[in-house]
Amino acid sequence: MSHSVPLVTSFDVRFCETDALQHVSNTALVAWFEAAREPIFRMFTPELDLQNWPLILASYKVDFLAQIFYGKPVTVKTYVSRLGNSAFDVFQELWQDDKLCSTGITTMVHFDYKTQRSAPIPDKVKSELQSHFKEVPTQ
């Protein structure tokens, strides 16, 4: 578990994502973090089949560490920081110009919509998630 391999996604900062203070609006980060979780979604449903969606978002928290600016790309590094029987935490870092600007933690639950209950994460998916594990100090 000591070797962490992040899932890496980059975005160009769009003008519409800036605010009156001339930096990126805080709402853009939540959308970037969600988009950067797509590789994790594909572990559960490779075709991203919304008719058989197996996950729910239970909670998320974003910490803003530095301003982010228009005209420079950002990179999101996505890890798994906790892996339980049916739930897991996704830890994400947002970088711009080699500077850590934000972190986020999202709790996802493998969910059976027919029974309206959480469901165990399949072993194959657990193994994939484990390959992106990063230990994160509790806050």
mmCIF file of the C-alpha atoms, coordinates in Angstrom:
data_MODEL
# 
_entry.id   MODEL 
# 
loop_
_atom_site.group_PDB 
_atom_site.id 
_atom_site.type_symbol 
_atom_site.label_atom_id 
_atom_site.label_alt_id 
_atom_site.label_comp_id 
_atom_site.label_asym_id 
_atom_site.label_entity_id 
_atom_site.label_seq_id 
_atom_site.pdbx_PDB_ins_code 
_atom_site.Cartn_x 
_atom_site.Cartn_y 
_atom_site.Cartn_z 
_atom_site.occupancy 
_atom_site.B_iso_or_equiv 
_atom_site.pdbx_formal_charge 
_atom_site.auth_seq_id 
_atom_site.auth_comp_id 
_atom_site.auth_asym_id 
_atom_site.auth_atom_id 
_atom_site.pdbx_PDB_model_num 
ATOM 1   C CA . MET A 1 1   ? 0.000   0.000  0.000   1.00 0.00 ? 1   MET A CA 1 
ATOM 2   C CA . SER A 1 2   ? 3.007   2.313  0.026   1.00 0.00 ? 2   SER A CA 1 
ATOM 3   C CA . HIS A 1 3   ? 3.077   2.820  -3.761  1.00 0.00 ? 3   HIS A CA 1 
ATOM 4   C CA . SER A 1 4   ? 0.295   5.176  -4.880  1.00 0.00 ? 4   SER A CA 1 
ATOM 5   C CA . VAL A 1 5   ? -0.556  5.562  -8.532  1.00 0.00 ? 5   VAL A CA 1 
ATOM 6   C CA . PRO A 1 6   ? -2.853  8.531  -9.089  1.00 0.00 ? 6   PRO A CA 1 
ATOM 7   C CA . LEU A 1 7   ? -5.441  8.784  -11.811 1.00 0.00 ? 7   LEU A CA 1 
ATOM 8   C CA . VAL A 1 8   ? -4.479  12.025 -13.555 1.00 0.00 ? 8   VAL A CA 1 
ATOM 9   C CA . THR A 1 9   ? -6.836  14.373 -15.420 1.00 0.00 ? 9   THR A CA 1 
ATOM 10  C CA . SER A 1 10  ? -6.012  17.835 -16.758 1.00 0.00 ? 10  SER A CA 1 
ATOM 11  C CA . PHE A 1 11  ? -8.335  20.700 -17.636 1.00 0.00 ? 11  PHE A CA 1 
ATOM 12  C CA . ASP A 1 12  ? -7.940  24.064 -19.320 1.00 0.00 ? 12  ASP A CA 1 
ATOM 13  C CA . VAL A 1 13  ? -9.394  26.774 -17.120 1.00 0.00 ? 13  VAL A CA 1 
ATOM 14  C CA . ARG A 1 14  ? -12.225 28.439 -19.017 1.00 0.00 ? 14  ARG A CA 1 
ATOM 15  C CA . PHE A 1 15  ? -12.938 32.160 -18.817 1.00 0.00 ? 15  PHE A CA 1 
ATOM 16  C CA . CYS A 1 16  ? -16.479 31.424 -17.572 1.00 0.00 ? 16  CYS A CA 1 
ATOM 17  C CA . GLU A 1 17  ? -14.984 29.656 -14.534 1.00 0.00 ? 17  GLU A CA 1 
ATOM 18  C CA . THR A 1 18  ? -13.446 32.883 -13.234 1.00 0.00 ? 18  THR A CA 1 
ATOM 19  C CA . ASP A 1 19  ? -15.217 35.315 -10.947 1.00 0.00 ? 19  ASP A CA 1 
ATOM 20  C CA . ALA A 1 20  ? -15.164 39.032 -10.231 1.00 0.00 ? 20  ALA A CA 1 
ATOM 21  C CA . LEU A 1 21  ? -12.016 38.595 -8.132  1.00 0.00 ? 21  LEU A CA 1 
ATOM 22  C CA . GLN A 1 22  ? -10.164 37.385 -11.265 1.00 0.00 ? 22  GLN A CA 1 
ATOM 23  C CA . HIS A 1 23  ? -9.532  33.880 -10.013 1.00 0.00 ? 23  HIS A CA 1 
ATOM 24  C CA . VAL A 1 24  ? -11.363 30.588 -10.483 1.00 0.00 ? 24  VAL A CA 1 
ATOM 25  C CA . SER A 1 25  ? -14.720 30.393 -8.726  1.00 0.00 ? 25  SER A CA 1 
ATOM 26  C CA . ASN A 1 26  ? -14.965 27.823 -5.936  1.00 0.00 ? 26  ASN A CA 1 
ATOM 27  C CA . THR A 1 27  ? -17.833 26.080 -7.746  1.00 0.00 ? 27  THR A CA 1 
ATOM 28  C CA . ALA A 1 28  ? -15.578 25.046 -10.643 1.00 0.00 ? 28  ALA A CA 1 
ATOM 29  C CA . LEU A 1 29  ? -13.485 22.788 -8.423  1.00 0.00 ? 29  LEU A CA 1 
ATOM 30  C CA . VAL A 1 30  ? -16.406 20.544 -7.463  1.00 0.00 ? 30  VAL A CA 1 
ATOM 31  C CA . ALA A 1 31  ? -17.152 19.984 -11.177 1.00 0.00 ? 31  ALA A CA 1 
ATOM 32  C CA . TRP A 1 32  ? -13.484 19.302 -11.979 1.00 0.00 ? 32  TRP A CA 1 
ATOM 33  C CA . PHE A 1 33  ? -13.234 16.807 -9.109  1.00 0.00 ? 33  PHE A CA 1 
ATOM 34  C CA . GLU A 1 34  ? -16.379 15.035 -10.324 1.00 0.00 ? 34  GLU A CA 1 
ATOM 35  C CA . ALA A 1 35  ? -15.089 14.833 -13.907 1.00 0.00 ? 35  ALA A CA 1 
ATOM 36  C CA . ALA A 1 36  ? -11.758 13.500 -12.647 1.00 0.00 ? 36  ALA A CA 1 
ATOM 37  C CA . ARG A 1 37  ? -13.594 10.646 -10.856 1.00 0.00 ? 37  ARG A CA 1 
ATOM 38  C CA . GLU A 1 38  ? -14.796 9.261  -14.206 1.00 0.00 ? 38  GLU A CA 1 
ATOM 39  C CA . PRO A 1 39  ? -12.040 6.590  -14.328 1.00 0.00 ? 39  PRO A CA 1 
ATOM 40  C CA . ILE A 1 40  ? -13.356 5.326  -10.978 1.00 0.00 ? 40  ILE A CA 1 
ATOM 41  C CA . PHE A 1 41  ? -16.920 5.322  -12.312 1.00 0.00 ? 41  PHE A CA 1 
ATOM 42  C CA . ARG A 1 42  ? -15.685 3.193  -15.236 1.00 0.00 ? 42  ARG A CA 1 
ATOM 43  C CA . MET A 1 43  ? -14.295 0.594  -12.820 1.00 0.00 ? 43  MET A CA 1 
ATOM 44  C CA . PHE A 1 44  ? -17.878 -0.045 -11.720 1.00 0.00 ? 44  PHE A CA 1 
ATOM 45  C CA . THR A 1 45  ? -19.630 0.442  -15.071 1.00 0.00 ? 45  THR A CA 1 
ATOM 46  C CA . PRO A 1 46  ? -17.231 0.603  -18.054 1.00 0.00 ? 46  PRO A CA 1 
ATOM 47  C CA . GLU A 1 47  ? -19.921 1.986  -20.402 1.00 0.00 ? 47  GLU A CA 1 
ATOM 48  C CA . LEU A 1 48  ? -21.042 4.597  -17.846 1.00 0.00 ? 48  LEU A CA 1 
ATOM 49  C CA . ASP A 1 49  ? -24.538 3.100  -18.099 1.00 0.00 ? 49  ASP A CA 1 
ATOM 50  C CA . LEU A 1 50  ? -26.833 5.503  -16.246 1.00 0.00 ? 50  LEU A CA 1 
ATOM 51  C CA . GLN A 1 51  ? -29.670 2.935  -16.334 1.00 0.00 ? 51  GLN A CA 1 
ATOM 52  C CA . ASN A 1 52  ? -27.558 0.672  -14.099 1.00 0.00 ? 52  ASN A CA 1 
ATOM 53  C CA . TRP A 1 53  ? -25.571 3.233  -12.139 1.00 0.00 ? 53  TRP A CA 1 
ATOM 54  C CA . PRO A 1 54  ? -24.012 1.536  -9.107  1.00 0.00 ? 54  PRO A CA 1 
ATOM 55  C CA . LEU A 1 55  ? -22.764 4.469  -7.020  1.00 0.00 ? 55  LEU A CA 1 
ATOM 56  C CA . ILE A 1 56  ? -24.070 7.243  -4.830  1.00 0.00 ? 56  ILE A CA 1 
ATOM 57  C CA . LEU A 1 57  ? -22.194 10.204 -3.449  1.00 0.00 ? 57  LEU A CA 1 
ATOM 58  C CA . ALA A 1 58  ? -22.560 10.292 0.333   1.00 0.00 ? 58  ALA A CA 1 
ATOM 59  C CA . SER A 1 59  ? -20.480 13.381 1.108   1.00 0.00 ? 59  SER A CA 1 
ATOM 60  C CA . TYR A 1 60  ? -17.736 15.654 -0.102  1.00 0.00 ? 60  TYR A CA 1 
ATOM 61  C CA . LYS A 1 61  ? -15.399 18.240 1.362   1.00 0.00 ? 61  LYS A CA 1 
ATOM 62  C CA . VAL A 1 62  ? -13.146 20.660 -0.499  1.00 0.00 ? 62  VAL A CA 1 
ATOM 63  C CA . ASP A 1 63  ? -10.262 22.603 1.022   1.00 0.00 ? 63  ASP A CA 1 
ATOM 64  C CA . PHE A 1 64  ? -9.013  25.672 -0.837  1.00 0.00 ? 64  PHE A CA 1 
ATOM 65  C CA . LEU A 1 65  ? -5.268  26.126 -0.343  1.00 0.00 ? 65  LEU A CA 1 
ATOM 66  C CA . ALA A 1 66  ? -4.307  28.665 -3.011  1.00 0.00 ? 66  ALA A CA 1 
ATOM 67  C CA . GLN A 1 67  ? -5.931  30.740 -5.741  1.00 0.00 ? 67  GLN A CA 1 
ATOM 68  C CA . ILE A 1 68  ? -6.326  29.257 -9.217  1.00 0.00 ? 68  ILE A CA 1 
ATOM 69  C CA . PHE A 1 69  ? -6.105  31.476 -12.284 1.00 0.00 ? 69  PHE A CA 1 
ATOM 70  C CA . TYR A 1 70  ? -7.437  31.642 -15.824 1.00 0.00 ? 70  TYR A CA 1 
ATOM 71  C CA . GLY A 1 71  ? -5.092  30.910 -18.717 1.00 0.00 ? 71  GLY A CA 1 
ATOM 72  C CA . LYS A 1 72  ? -3.135  28.098 -17.098 1.00 0.00 ? 72  LYS A CA 1 
ATOM 73  C CA . PRO A 1 73  ? -4.170  24.415 -17.076 1.00 0.00 ? 73  PRO A CA 1 
ATOM 74  C CA . VAL A 1 74  ? -4.926  22.526 -13.870 1.00 0.00 ? 74  VAL A CA 1 
ATOM 75  C CA . THR A 1 75  ? -4.255  18.888 -13.064 1.00 0.00 ? 75  THR A CA 1 
ATOM 76  C CA . VAL A 1 76  ? -6.315  16.714 -10.734 1.00 0.00 ? 76  VAL A CA 1 
ATOM 77  C CA . LYS A 1 77  ? -4.635  13.710 -9.120  1.00 0.00 ? 77  LYS A CA 1 
ATOM 78  C CA . THR A 1 78  ? -7.184  11.180 -7.887  1.00 0.00 ? 78  THR A CA 1 
ATOM 79  C CA . TYR A 1 79  ? -6.524  8.501  -5.261  1.00 0.00 ? 79  TYR A CA 1 
ATOM 80  C CA . VAL A 1 80  ? -8.516  6.175  -3.019  1.00 0.00 ? 80  VAL A CA 1 
ATOM 81  C CA . SER A 1 81  ? -7.837  6.976  0.635   1.00 0.00 ? 81  SER A CA 1 
ATOM 82  C CA . ARG A 1 82  ? -10.237 4.553  2.356   1.00 0.00 ? 82  ARG A CA 1 
ATOM 83  C CA . LEU A 1 83  ? -11.676 1.298  1.104   1.00 0.00 ? 83  LEU A CA 1 
ATOM 84  C CA . GLY A 1 84  ? -14.449 -0.435 3.019   1.00 0.00 ? 84  GLY A CA 1 
ATOM 85  C CA . ASN A 1 85  ? -16.883 -3.241 2.215   1.00 0.00 ? 85  ASN A CA 1 
ATOM 86  C CA . SER A 1 86  ? -19.369 -1.052 0.324   1.00 0.00 ? 86  SER A CA 1 
ATOM 87  C CA . ALA A 1 87  ? -18.012 2.497  0.653   1.00 0.00 ? 87  ALA A CA 1 
ATOM 88  C CA . PHE A 1 88  ? -14.760 4.230  -0.178  1.00 0.00 ? 88  PHE A CA 1 
ATOM 89  C CA . ASP A 1 89  ? -13.215 7.682  -0.001  1.00 0.00 ? 89  ASP A CA 1 
ATOM 90  C CA . VAL A 1 90  ? -11.737 9.396  -3.023  1.00 0.00 ? 90  VAL A CA 1 
ATOM 91  C CA . PHE A 1 91  ? -8.938  11.851 -2.214  1.00 0.00 ? 91  PHE A CA 1 
ATOM 92  C CA . GLN A 1 92  ? -8.130  14.431 -4.877  1.00 0.00 ? 92  GLN A CA 1 
ATOM 93  C CA . GLU A 1 93  ? -5.451  17.068 -5.285  1.00 0.00 ? 93  GLU A CA 1 
ATOM 94  C CA . LEU A 1 94  ? -5.728  19.995 -7.688  1.00 0.00 ? 94  LEU A CA 1 
ATOM 95  C CA . TRP A 1 95  ? -2.458  21.426 -8.998  1.00 0.00 ? 95  TRP A CA 1 
ATOM 96  C CA . GLN A 1 96  ? -1.614  24.496 -11.070 1.00 0.00 ? 96  GLN A CA 1 
ATOM 97  C CA . ASP A 1 97  ? 1.959   25.515 -11.963 1.00 0.00 ? 97  ASP A CA 1 
ATOM 98  C CA . ASP A 1 98  ? 3.347   22.710 -9.744  1.00 0.00 ? 98  ASP A CA 1 
ATOM 99  C CA . LYS A 1 99  ? 1.517   24.187 -6.741  1.00 0.00 ? 99  LYS A CA 1 
ATOM 100 C CA . LEU A 1 100 ? -1.067  22.302 -4.700  1.00 0.00 ? 100 LEU A CA 1 
ATOM 101 C CA . CYS A 1 101 ? -4.116  24.582 -4.812  1.00 0.00 ? 101 CYS A CA 1 
ATOM 102 C CA . SER A 1 102 ? -6.908  22.425 -3.404  1.00 0.00 ? 102 SER A CA 1 
ATOM 103 C CA . THR A 1 103 ? -7.746  19.023 -1.959  1.00 0.00 ? 103 THR A CA 1 
ATOM 104 C CA . GLY A 1 104 ? -11.045 17.197 -1.779  1.00 0.00 ? 104 GLY A CA 1 
ATOM 105 C CA . ILE A 1 105 ? -12.435 14.048 -0.188  1.00 0.00 ? 105 ILE A CA 1 
ATOM 106 C CA . THR A 1 106 ? -15.566 12.388 -1.532  1.00 0.00 ? 106 THR A CA 1 
ATOM 107 C CA . THR A 1 107 ? -17.289 9.398  0.048   1.00 0.00 ? 107 THR A CA 1 
ATOM 108 C CA . MET A 1 108 ? -18.828 7.074  -2.539  1.00 0.00 ? 108 MET A CA 1 
ATOM 109 C CA . VAL A 1 109 ? -21.085 4.101  -1.799  1.00 0.00 ? 109 VAL A CA 1 
ATOM 110 C CA . HIS A 1 110 ? -21.634 1.073  -4.013  1.00 0.00 ? 110 HIS A CA 1 
ATOM 111 C CA . PHE A 1 111 ? -25.428 1.039  -4.094  1.00 0.00 ? 111 PHE A CA 1 
ATOM 112 C CA . ASP A 1 112 ? -28.162 -1.302 -5.313  1.00 0.00 ? 112 ASP A CA 1 
ATOM 113 C CA . TYR A 1 113 ? -31.053 0.889  -6.446  1.00 0.00 ? 113 TYR A CA 1 
ATOM 114 C CA . LYS A 1 114 ? -33.448 -2.080 -6.645  1.00 0.00 ? 114 LYS A CA 1 
ATOM 115 C CA . THR A 1 115 ? -33.056 -2.944 -2.961  1.00 0.00 ? 115 THR A CA 1 
ATOM 116 C CA . GLN A 1 116 ? -32.226 0.654  -1.950  1.00 0.00 ? 116 GLN A CA 1 
ATOM 117 C CA . ARG A 1 117 ? -29.260 -0.632 0.065   1.00 0.00 ? 117 ARG A CA 1 
ATOM 118 C CA . SER A 1 118 ? -25.509 -0.459 -0.074  1.00 0.00 ? 118 SER A CA 1 
ATOM 119 C CA . ALA A 1 119 ? -23.847 -3.446 -1.721  1.00 0.00 ? 119 ALA A CA 1 
ATOM 120 C CA . PRO A 1 120 ? -20.388 -5.007 -1.328  1.00 0.00 ? 120 PRO A CA 1 
ATOM 121 C CA . ILE A 1 121 ? -17.804 -3.712 -3.785  1.00 0.00 ? 121 ILE A CA 1 
ATOM 122 C CA . PRO A 1 122 ? -16.878 -6.559 -6.174  1.00 0.00 ? 122 PRO A CA 1 
ATOM 123 C CA . ASP A 1 123 ? -13.403 -8.022 -5.541  1.00 0.00 ? 123 ASP A CA 1 
ATOM 124 C CA . LYS A 1 124 ? -12.179 -7.119 -9.041  1.00 0.00 ? 124 LYS A CA 1 
ATOM 125 C CA . VAL A 1 125 ? -13.166 -3.480 -8.528  1.00 0.00 ? 125 VAL A CA 1 
ATOM 126 C CA . LYS A 1 126 ? -11.653 -3.452 -5.023  1.00 0.00 ? 126 LYS A CA 1 
ATOM 127 C CA . SER A 1 127 ? -8.372  -4.606 -6.498  1.00 0.00 ? 127 SER A CA 1 
ATOM 128 C CA . GLU A 1 128 ? -8.451  -1.805 -9.094  1.00 0.00 ? 128 GLU A CA 1 
ATOM 129 C CA . LEU A 1 129 ? -9.289  0.772  -6.437  1.00 0.00 ? 129 LEU A CA 1 
ATOM 130 C CA . GLN A 1 130 ? -6.501  -0.532 -4.187  1.00 0.00 ? 130 GLN A CA 1 
ATOM 131 C CA . SER A 1 131 ? -3.913  0.176  -6.897  1.00 0.00 ? 131 SER A CA 1 
ATOM 132 C CA . HIS A 1 132 ? -4.687  3.894  -6.438  1.00 0.00 ? 132 HIS A CA 1 
ATOM 133 C CA . PHE A 1 133 ? -4.582  3.876  -2.636  1.00 0.00 ? 133 PHE A CA 1 
ATOM 134 C CA . LYS A 1 134 ? -2.934  6.761  -0.827  1.00 0.00 ? 134 LYS A CA 1 
ATOM 135 C CA . GLU A 1 135 ? -2.884  7.093  2.918   1.00 0.00 ? 135 GLU A CA 1 
ATOM 136 C CA . VAL A 1 136 ? -4.168  10.512 3.917   1.00 0.00 ? 136 VAL A CA 1 
ATOM 137 C CA . PRO A 1 137 ? -3.939  11.886 7.451   1.00 0.00 ? 137 PRO A CA 1 
ATOM 138 C CA . THR A 1 138 ? -7.367  12.261 9.043   1.00 0.00 ? 138 THR A CA 1 
ATOM 139 C CA . GLN A 1 139 ? -8.489  15.848 9.410   1.00 0.00 ? 139 GLN A CA 1 
# 
